[in-house]
């Protein structure tokens, strides 16, 4: 049934509202200049909270000729993305102010990336998929190089842009092949063409290129090469944003493409996902062992954790998709808390990024040391922390779908990855401190403590509502 334009706007209300708020705040910031920086940040945060409310209560349906979809999965992802993005604004606004680089464009770029992520999770065809990815990516490229006078940040932004352009080329080439052989860009038409056997092998070649482009967006191996460099060079609170919301949005988009457009070709794309998951965990685990910079280490950790999420996706079931959603939300909270700790810690005005900088932290800042320890245990997957339950969901889904060999091999990889977190914990609690640390800022310390509180004492009550919400969202992907 064709939806009229007014109903279509209601369906896309979160994105329409964010677009209007972005234009208003951009003009307001241009006129007010430095005096309006705080107002723009507050306005952007309020706009994101409002968009999350719109997404939570929005109707189901398809608009714009099927290019935009709204259902329980999009609601789940958008609420998560729109609620975590203001945290990045809070951390980044204060952090950039302390390094004399505070500009009103920062929250505007967060808003633009959030609009792109909303488009990504609601994409119903290859065109809206590409629009969403590029809107998000272009904002992230600028954010990575936001500190223009910093050589590392400029290098990070350039590397991210060049490699991102390469991935976009792969994605577009795959999309053009799919369109050429399937005769449509819409996911449902592509699915019908594959099911009826009218596409031949050409569309599968297109799928491979498309998956390569999407793997870059989630920093899955072997398309992970940008991750450690960008994590190290970009400003810490901006990396906290990179590691959280965009990964969730890209993973939901990945799942939507595979389940809705290529659901009948699961035997073909599952092989690619299994190999990618294995490589991601292996490279993330072993690559992190050689790192002395904490941000690079977290970059390799993110590669490994994306591998765990891909295990759930390889199951090709509703249970597997539920596991992916639960895992990504819990990981998003953990990694935001981790980077909030990094943003809170400095010595003589310089950020503490080297592993040796954290020596003796338990005696200097026992609260933050305890938070980092809890978050490390959670990301390692130790019970009773949230990371344990997240990985348990993923491994259960993989085993239920017959992927028990992959689950066993990846479990060994997680044991290897545990070493570099244990090394950090040992350094904080047993090594002598090289000197006193600066007073941690209130906002970063607050976010870090909130994340640690969620990953341990609050995790079981949270699972009581997160699990059924993720189950409802997973069903809307059309998986069994």
NORVEN-V309315 format. One record per pair of residues at least 12 apart in sequence whose ideal C-beta (glycine too) atoms are under 10 Angstrom apart, sorted by sequence separation. I is the first residue (numbers start at 1). J is the second residue. If there is no record, write none. Layout:
I;J  I;J
This chain:
28;40  29;41  58;70  59;71  60;72  119;131  120;132  144;156  145;157  178;190  181;193  182;194  211;223  219;231  230;242  231;243  257;269  258;270  287;299  288;300  311;323  312;324  345;357  361;373  374;386  375;387  378;390  379;391  395;407  398;410  58;71  93;106  119;132  120;133  143;156  144;157  145;158  181;194  190;203  194;207  287;300  288;301  311;324  312;325  345;358  381;394  394;407  395;408  398;411  25;39  26;40  29;43  60;74  92;106  93;107  118;132  119;133  120;134  143;157  144;158  145;159  258;272  286;300  287;301  288;302  309;323  310;324  312;326  358;372  381;395  25;40  28;43  29;44  55;70  60;75  92;107  116;131  117;132  119;134  120;135  141;156  142;157  144;159  145;160  178;193  183;198  227;242  258;273  284;299  285;300  288;303  308;323  309;324  312;327  395;410  24;40  25;41  58;74  59;75  116;132  117;133  119;135  120;136  141;157  144;160  145;161  178;194  182;198  183;199  190;206  227;243  284;300  285;301  287;303  288;304  308;324  309;325  311;327  312;328  342;358  345;361  391;407  394;410  395;411  25;42  58;75  89;106  90;107  92;109  93;110  115;132  116;133  118;135  119;136  140;157  141;158  143;160  144;161  181;198  182;199  190;207  283;300  284;301  287;304  309;326  341;358  347;364  25;43  57;75  88;106  89;107  92;110  116;134  117;135  118;136  141;159  142;160  181;199  182;200  284;302  285;303  286;304  309;327  24;43  25;44  55;74  56;75  88;107  116;135  117;136  141;160  142;161  180;199  181;200  254;273  284;303  285;304  308;327  309;328  345;364  391;410  395;414  55;75  56;76  58;78  89;109  115;135  116;136  140;160  141;161  144;164  181;201  182;202  183;203  280;300  283;303  284;304  308;328  341;361  345;365  391;411  22;43  54;75  55;76  86;107  89;110  114;135  115;136  116;137  140;161  141;162  178;199  181;202  182;203  282;303  283;304  284;305  306;327  344;365  21;43  22;44  25;47  55;77  56;78  85;107  88;110  89;111  113;135  114;136  116;138  117;139  180;202  181;203  280;302  281;303  282;304  284;306  285;307  305;327  306;328  309;331  21;44  24;47  52;75  55;78  56;79  112;135  113;136  116;139  137;160  138;161  141;164  180;203  181;204  219;242  280;303  281;304  284;307  305;328  308;331  344;367  345;368  391;414  54;78  55;79  86;110  112;136  113;137  115;139  116;140  137;161  140;164  141;165  178;202  179;203  181;205  182;206  219;243  279;303  280;304  281;305  283;307  284;308  341;365  344;368  345;369  21;46  22;47  54;79  55;80  85;110  88;113  113;138  114;139  177;202  178;203  181;206  280;305  281;306  282;307  306;331  18;44  21;47  52;78  53;79  55;81  56;82  85;111  88;114  112;138  113;139  138;164  177;203  178;204  180;206  280;306  281;307  305;331  342;368  20;47  21;48  51;78  52;79  55;82  56;83  112;139  113;140  137;164  177;204  178;205  179;206  219;246  280;307  281;308  341;368  344;371  345;372  387;414  19;47  51;79  52;80  54;82  55;83  85;113  86;114  111;139  112;140  137;165  177;205  178;206  218;246  219;247  279;307  280;308  340;368  341;369  18;47  21;50  52;81  53;82  85;114  109;138  110;139  113;142  174;203  177;206  178;207  217;246  218;247  277;306  278;307  280;309  281;310  302;331  305;334  17;47  18;48  21;51  51;81  52;82  53;83  84;114  109;139  110;140  112;142  113;143  134;164  137;167  176;206  177;207  217;247  218;248  220;250  276;306  277;307  280;310  281;311  301;331  305;335  341;371  342;372  381;411  17;48  51;82  52;83  108;139  109;140  112;143  133;164  137;168  174;205  175;206  177;208  178;209  218;249  219;250  220;251  276;307  277;308  279;310  280;311  340;371  341;372  18;50  50;82  51;83  52;84  81;113  82;114  85;117  109;141  173;205  174;206  175;207  177;209  178;210  217;249  218;250  277;309  278;310  14;47  17;50  18;51  48;81  49;82  52;85  81;114  109;142  110;143  173;206  174;207  176;209  177;210  217;250  218;251  277;310  278;311  301;334  302;335  338;371  381;414  14;48  17;51  48;82  49;83  51;85  52;86  108;142  109;143  133;167  134;168  174;208  175;209  176;210  216;250  217;251  220;254  276;310  277;311  301;335  337;371  338;372  341;375  380;414  381;415  16;51  47;82  48;83  82;117  133;168  174;209  175;210  215;250  218;253  275;310  277;312  337;372  340;375  379;414  380;415  14;50  15;51  17;53  18;54  48;84  49;85  78;114  81;117  82;118  106;142  173;209  174;210  214;250  217;253  218;254  274;310  277;313  278;314  339;375  381;417  382;418  13;50  14;51  17;54  48;85  49;86  80;117  81;118  105;142  106;143  109;146  134;171  172;209  173;210  174;211  214;251  217;254  273;310  274;311  276;313  277;314  298;335  301;338  337;374  338;375  380;417  381;418  13;51  14;52  16;54  17;55  47;85  48;86  105;143  130;168  133;171  134;172  170;208  171;209  172;210  174;212  175;213  272;310  273;311  276;314  337;375  338;376  379;417  380;418  14;53  15;54  47;86  48;87  78;117  81;120  170;209  171;210  173;212  174;213  214;253  215;254  273;312  274;313  275;314  336;375  379;418  380;419  382;421  14;54  15;55  45;85  46;86  48;88  77;117  78;118  81;121  106;146  169;209  170;210  171;211  173;213  174;214  214;254  273;313  274;314  298;338  334;374  335;375  338;378  380;420  13;54  14;55  44;85  45;86  48;89  77;118  80;121  105;146  130;171  170;211  171;212  172;213  214;255  273;314  298;339  334;375  337;378  338;379  377;418  380;421  12;54  13;55  14;56  44;86  45;87  78;120  129;171  130;172  170;212  171;213  272;314  273;315  333;375  334;376  337;379  376;418  379;421  380;422  45;88  77;120  78;121  103;146  169;212  170;213  171;214  211;254  214;257  270;313  271;314  273;316  295;338  334;377  335;378  378;421  10;54  13;57  14;58  42;86  45;89  74;118  77;121  78;122  169;213  170;214  171;215  210;254  214;258  269;313  270;314  294;338  295;339  298;342  334;378  335;379  376;420  377;421  13;58  41;86  44;89  45;90  76;121  77;122  101;146  126;171  130;175  167;212  168;213  170;215  171;216  269;314  270;315  294;339  333;378  334;379  376;421  377;422  380;425  12;58  13;59  74;120  75;121  101;147  126;172  129;175  166;212  167;213  170;216  171;217  211;257  270;316  375;421  376;422  11;58  42;89  74;121  75;122  100;147  101;148  166;213  167;214  210;257  211;258  269;316  294;341  295;342  331;378  376;423  10;58  11;59  41;89  42;90  45;93  73;121  74;122  99;147  101;149  126;174  127;175  167;215  168;216  210;258  266;314  294;342  330;378  331;379  373;421  376;424  377;425  10;59  11;60  40;89  41;90  44;93  73;122  74;123  100;149  101;150  126;175  164;213  167;216  168;217  266;315  267;316  330;379  372;421  376;425  11;61  68;118  71;121  96;146  99;149  125;175  126;176  166;216  167;217  207;257  266;316  10;61  11;62  12;63  41;92  42;93  68;119  70;121  71;122  92;143  96;147  99;150  207;258  210;261  211;262  266;317  294;345  334;385  373;424  7;59  11;63  12;64  41;93  67;119  69;121  70;122  101;153  126;178  127;179  164;216  210;262  224;276  243;295  254;306  334;386  372;424  373;425  376;428  8;61  10;63  11;64  15;68  40;93  41;94  69;122  126;179  163;216  164;217  170;223  220;273  222;275  223;276  263;316  333;386  334;387  372;425  7;61  8;62  9;63  68;122  69;123  70;124  92;146  125;179  207;261  221;275  222;276  255;309  259;313  333;387  8;63  9;64  38;93  67;122  68;123  69;124  88;143  130;185  207;262  221;276  224;279  243;298  247;302  251;306  254;309  255;310  258;313  330;385  331;386  373;428  7;63  8;64  12;68  14;70  37;93  41;97  67;123  68;124  69;125  126;182  129;185  167;223  206;262  220;276  221;277  223;279  224;280  227;283  239;295  243;299  250;306  254;310  258;314  295;351  297;353  330;386  331;387  334;390  369;425  372;428  373;429  8;65  11;68  13;70  67;124  68;125  128;185  166;223  215;272  220;277  221;278  222;279  223;280  227;284  242;299  255;312  259;316  294;351  296;353  329;386  330;387  333;390  3;61  5;63  11;69  12;70  64;122  66;124  67;125  126;184  127;185  128;186  129;187  203;261  204;262  207;265  211;269  215;273  218;276  221;279  222;280  225;283  236;294  240;298  243;301  244;302  247;305  251;309  255;313  258;316  259;317  294;352  295;353  297;355  330;388  370;428  3;62  4;63  5;64  8;67  11;70  37;96  38;97  48;107  63;122  65;124  66;125  67;126  69;128  125;184  126;185  127;186  128;187  167;226  203;262  210;269  220;279  221;280  224;283  228;287  232;291  236;295  239;298  243;302  247;306  251;310  254;313  259;318  294;353  295;354  327;386  330;389  331;390  369;428  370;429  1;61  2;62  3;63  8;68  10;70  14;74  37;97  44;104  47;107  51;111  62;122  64;124  65;125  67;127  68;128  125;185  126;186  163;223  166;226  208;268  212;272  220;280  221;281  224;284  227;287  228;288  239;299  242;302  293;353  294;354  326;386  327;387  330;390  331;391  368;428  369;429  1;62  2;63  3;64  14;75  41;102  63;124  64;125  67;128  124;185  125;186  126;187  204;265  207;268  208;269  211;272  215;276  219;280  221;282  222;283  232;293  234;295  248;309  251;312  255;316  259;320  292;353  293;354  294;355  329;390  330;391  3;65  44;106  45;107  48;110  52;114  62;124  65;127  66;128  67;129  124;186  125;187  163;225  164;226  203;265  207;269  211;273  218;280  221;283  231;293  232;294  233;295  243;305  247;309  251;313  259;321  292;354  293;355  327;389  328;390  366;428  2;65  3;66  11;74  15;78  40;103  41;104  44;107  48;111  51;114  55;118  64;127  65;128  124;187  125;188  163;226  220;283  221;284  224;287  228;291  231;294  232;295  233;296  239;302  258;321  292;355  294;357  326;389  327;390  330;393  361;424  362;425  365;428  366;429  2;66  14;78  18;82  38;102  40;104  43;107  44;108  47;111  51;115  64;128  67;131  68;132  123;187  124;188  125;189  126;190  162;226  163;227  204;268  208;272  212;276  215;279  220;284  231;295  232;296  291;355  292;356  293;357  294;358  326;390  327;391  364;428  3;68  14;79  37;102  39;104  40;105  41;106  42;107  43;108  44;109  45;110  125;190  161;226  204;269  207;272  211;276  215;280  219;284  228;293  230;295  231;296  232;297  255;320  256;321  292;357  327;392  355;420  362;427  363;428  386;451  390;455  37;103  38;104  40;106  41;107  44;110  45;111  48;114  55;121  159;225  160;226  163;229  164;230  199;265  221;287  230;296  231;297  232;298  255;321  324;390  326;392  327;393  358;424  361;427  362;428  363;429  389;455  14;81  18;85  37;104  40;107  41;108  44;111  47;114  51;118  55;122  159;226  160;227  163;230  190;257  194;261  197;264  201;268  228;295  229;296  231;298  232;299  323;390  326;393  327;394  358;425  359;426  360;427  361;428  362;429  385;452  388;455  14;82  34;102  36;104  37;105  40;108  43;111  191;259  193;261  194;262  195;263  196;264  228;296  231;299  323;391  325;393  326;394  355;423  359;427  360;428  361;429  362;430  365;433  386;454  387;455  34;103  35;104  37;106  38;107  41;110  160;229  187;256  191;260  192;261  194;263  195;264  227;296  228;297  230;299  231;300  252;321  255;324  323;392  324;393  355;424  358;427  359;428  360;429  362;431  363;432  364;433  368;437  386;455  390;459  33;103  34;104  37;107  44;114  156;226  159;229  160;230  187;257  190;260  191;261  194;264  195;265  228;298  229;299  231;301  251;321  254;324  255;325  323;393  324;394  327;397  357;427  358;428  359;429  360;430  361;431  363;433  364;434  385;455  386;456  389;459  393;463  33;104  40;111  158;229  159;230  190;261  191;262  193;264  194;265  227;298  228;299  231;302  322;393  323;394  326;397  356;427  358;429  359;430  360;431  362;433  364;435  365;436  384;455  385;456  388;459  389;460  32;104  187;259  188;260  189;261  190;262  191;263  192;264  227;299  228;300  252;324  322;394  323;395  355;427  359;431  360;432  361;433  364;436  365;437  368;440  384;456  386;458  387;459  156;229  157;230  160;233  187;260  188;261  191;264  226;299  227;300  251;324  252;325  308;381  320;393  323;396  324;397  355;428  358;431  359;432  360;433  364;437  365;438  367;440  375;448  378;451  384;457  386;459  389;462  390;463  29;103  30;104  155;229  156;230  159;233  160;234  186;260  187;261  191;265  194;268  227;301  228;302  251;325  305;379  319;393  320;394  322;396  323;397  359;433  360;434  365;439  371;445  374;448  378;452  385;459  386;460  389;463  393;467  29;104  30;105  155;230  156;231  158;233  186;261  187;262  190;265  224;299  227;302  228;303  301;376  304;379  322;397  323;398  356;431  358;433  359;434  360;435  365;440  374;449  377;452  384;459  28;104  29;105  156;232  157;233  185;261  187;263  224;300  227;303  248;324  251;327  252;328  305;381  320;396  321;397  355;431  357;433  358;434  359;435  360;436  361;437  368;444  372;448  375;451  378;454  379;455  384;460  386;462  390;466  29;106  140;217  152;229  153;230  155;232  156;233  157;234  184;261  248;325  251;328  302;379  319;396  320;397  323;400  357;434  360;437  368;445  371;448  374;451  375;452  378;455  386;463  389;466  393;470  397;474  26;104  29;107  30;108  155;233  156;234  224;302  225;303  250;328  294;372  301;379  312;390  319;397  320;398  356;434  357;435  367;445  371;449  374;452  377;455  378;456  389;467  25;104  26;105  29;108  137;216  153;232  154;233  155;234  156;235  178;257  182;261  224;303  227;306  248;327  249;328  301;380  308;387  312;391  315;394  318;397  319;398  358;437  370;449  371;450  373;452  374;453  377;456  126;206  133;213  137;217  152;232  153;233  219;299  223;303  224;304  248;328  311;391  314;394  317;397  320;400  357;437  365;445  368;448  371;451  372;452  375;455  386;466  129;210  133;214  136;217  152;233  153;234  219;300  247;328  248;329  298;379  309;390  312;393  313;394  315;396  316;397  317;398  319;400  320;401  367;448  368;449  371;452  374;455  375;456  378;459  25;107  26;108  144;226  151;233  152;234  153;235  156;238  160;242  220;302  221;303  224;306  305;387  308;390  309;391  312;394  315;397  319;401  367;449  370;452  371;453  374;456  25;108  130;213  133;216  150;233  152;235  156;239  178;261  219;302  220;303  221;304  224;307  245;328  248;331  308;391  311;394  312;395  314;397  315;398  317;400  320;403  374;457  126;210  129;213  133;217  150;234  178;262  218;302  219;303  244;328  247;331  248;332  310;394  311;395  312;396  313;397  314;398  315;399  317;401  368;452  371;455  22;107  23;108  26;111  129;214  144;229  145;230  150;235  153;238  218;303  221;306  244;329  247;332  305;390  308;393  309;394  312;397  313;398  315;400  316;401  352;437  367;452  22;108  25;111  26;112  144;230  147;233  219;305  220;306  221;307  305;391  308;394  311;397  312;398  315;401  347;433  352;438  21;108  22;109  144;231  147;234  219;306  220;307  244;331  245;332  307;394  308;395  311;398  314;401  315;402  316;403  347;434  348;435  351;438  22;110  23;111  145;233  146;234  147;235  218;306  243;331  244;332  247;335  310;398  311;399  315;403  347;435  348;436  350;438  22;111  141;230  144;233  145;234  146;235  218;307  220;309  221;310  243;332  244;333  312;401  314;403  347;436  348;437  349;438  21;111  22;112  140;230  144;234  145;235  220;310  244;334  308;398  311;401  347;437  348;438  143;234  144;235  147;238  215;306  218;309  243;334  244;335  245;336  312;403  315;406  346;437  347;438  19;111  22;114  143;235  146;238  218;310  240;332  243;335  244;336  311;403  314;406  315;407  345;437  346;438  18;111  19;112  22;115  145;238  242;335  243;336  314;407  344;437  345;438  346;439  18;112  21;115  120;214  140;234  143;237  144;238  344;438  346;440  143;238  144;239  215;310  240;335  241;336  243;338  244;339  311;406  344;439  345;440  346;441  18;114  19;115  143;239  239;335  240;336  243;339  310;406  311;407  344;440  345;441  18;115  120;217  240;337  242;339  343;440  344;441  17;115  140;238  143;241  144;242  240;338  241;339  311;409  343;441  344;442  346;444  15;114  16;115  19;118  143;242  237;336  240;339  308;407  311;410  341;440  344;443  345;444  14;114  15;115  18;118  239;339  240;340  310;410  311;411  340;440  343;443  344;444  345;445  14;115  15;116  140;241  238;339  240;341  340;441  343;444  344;445  15;117  16;118  140;242  237;339  240;342  308;410  342;444  343;445  344;446  15;118  236;339  237;340  239;342  240;343  307;410  308;411  340;443  341;444  344;447  345;448  14;118  15;119  236;340  239;343  340;444  341;445  343;447  344;448  236;341  237;342  308;413  339;444  340;445  343;448  344;449  12;118  140;246  236;342  237;343  304;410  307;413  308;414  340;446  341;447  342;448  12;119  15;122  139;246  236;343  307;414  340;447  341;448  14;122  231;339  235;343  236;344  339;447  340;448  341;449  136;245  137;246  236;345  304;413  305;414  308;417  339;448  340;449  12;122  136;246  218;328  236;346  304;414  307;417  337;447  338;448  340;450  341;451  11;122  336;447  337;448  340;451  341;452  304;416  305;417  336;448  337;449  339;451  340;452  133;246  136;249  137;250  304;417  337;450  338;451  136;250  303;417  336;450  337;451  338;452  236;351  336;451  337;452  133;249  235;351  301;417  335;451  337;453  15;132  132;249  133;250  136;253  236;353  277;394  300;417  333;450  334;451  337;454  66;184  67;185  69;187  132;250  333;451  334;452  336;454  337;455  66;185  67;186  69;188  301;420  332;451  333;452  15;135  65;185  66;186  67;187  133;253  297;417  300;420  301;421  334;454  65;186  66;187  132;253  232;353  277;398  333;454  334;455  66;188  298;420  333;455  66;189  297;420  62;186  129;253  274;398  297;421  330;454  281;406  285;410  330;455  62;188  120;246  277;403  294;420  297;423  333;459  114;241  121;248  129;256  282;409  285;412  286;413  289;416  297;424  110;238  113;241  117;245  120;248  121;249  129;257  278;406  281;409  282;410  285;413  288;416  289;417  292;420  106;235  109;238  113;242  117;246  120;249  121;250  123;252  274;403  277;406  281;410  284;413  285;414  288;417  291;420  330;459  333;462  116;246  119;249  120;250  121;251  122;252  123;253  273;403  277;407  280;410  281;411  282;412  283;413  284;414  285;415  286;416  287;417  289;419  290;420  294;424  106;237  110;241  114;245  117;248  118;249  120;251  121;252  122;253  126;257  270;401  274;405  275;406  278;409  281;412  282;413  285;416  286;417  288;419  289;420  292;423  106;238  109;241  113;245  114;246  117;249  120;252  121;253  124;256  129;261  274;406  277;409  278;410  281;413  284;416  285;417  288;420  291;423  330;462  113;246  116;249  117;250  120;253  123;256  270;403  273;406  277;410  280;413  281;414  284;417  285;418  286;419  287;420  288;421  329;462  330;463  101;235  119;253  120;254  121;255  122;256  123;257  282;416  285;419  289;423  110;245  114;249  117;252  121;256  126;261  278;413  281;416  282;417  285;420  288;423  99;235  113;249  117;253  120;256  124;260  125;261  274;410  277;413  281;417  330;466  123;260  124;261  326;463  329;466  96;235  95;235  326;466  329;469  95;236  96;237  325;466  326;467  329;470  95;237  96;238  325;467  328;470  92;235  94;237  95;238  326;469  327;470  91;235  92;236  93;237  323;467  325;469  326;470  91;236  92;237  95;240  322;467  325;470  326;471  91;237  92;238  322;468  324;470  325;471  90;237  91;238  92;239  322;469  323;470  325;472  326;473  89;237  92;240  322;470  325;473  326;474  88;237  91;240  92;241  321;470  322;471  324;473  325;474  87;237  88;238  91;241  321;471  322;472  324;474  88;239  322;473  323;474  88;240  89;241  319;471  321;473  322;474  325;477  87;240  88;241  318;471  321;474  322;475  324;477  87;241  88;242  320;474  321;475  318;473  319;474  321;476  322;477  84;240  85;241  88;244  318;474  321;477  84;241  87;244  88;245  317;474  318;475  320;477  321;478  322;479  87;245  318;476  321;479  85;244  318;477  320;479  84;244  85;245  317;477  318;478  319;479  84;245  85;246  318;479  319;480  83;245  312;474  317;479  318;480  81;244  82;245  316;479  317;480  80;244  81;245  84;248  315;479  316;480  80;245  81;246  81;248  77;245  80;248  81;249  80;249  78;248  77;248  78;249  81;252  76;248  77;249  80;252  77;251  78;252  77;252  76;252  77;253  74;252  77;255  73;252  77;256  73;255  74;256  73;256  71;256  73;259  69;256  69;260  240;444  237;443  237;444  240;447  236;444  237;447  266;479  263;477  259;474  263;478  260;476  263;479  259;476  260;477  263;480  259;477  260;478  255;474  258;477  259;478  260;479  256;476  259;479  252;473  256;477  258;479  255;477  256;478  255;479  252;477  80;325  84;329  87;332  91;336  98;343  87;333  73;321  77;325  80;328  84;332  88;336  91;339  95;343  98;346  76;325  80;329  83;332  84;333  87;336  91;340  94;343  95;344  79;329  87;337  90;340  99;349  77;328  81;332  88;339  92;343  95;346  98;349  73;325  77;329  80;332  84;336  87;339  91;343  99;351  76;329  80;333  87;340  91;344  95;351  191;478  188;478  98;438  98;441  97;441  95;441  94;441  94;442  95;443  94;443  95;444  91;441  93;443  94;444  91;443  90;443  91;444  90;444  91;446  87;443  90;446  91;447  90;447  91;448  88;447  87;447  87;450  87;451  80;466  80;469  76;466  79;469  76;469  75;469  76;470  76;472  77;473  72;469  73;470  75;472  76;473  72;470  75;473  76;474  72;471  73;472  74;473  72;472  73;473  76;476  71;472  72;473  73;474  75;476  71;473  72;474  73;475  74;476  72;475  73;476  71;475  72;476  73;477  71;476  72;477  73;478  70;476  71;477  69;476  71;478  60;476
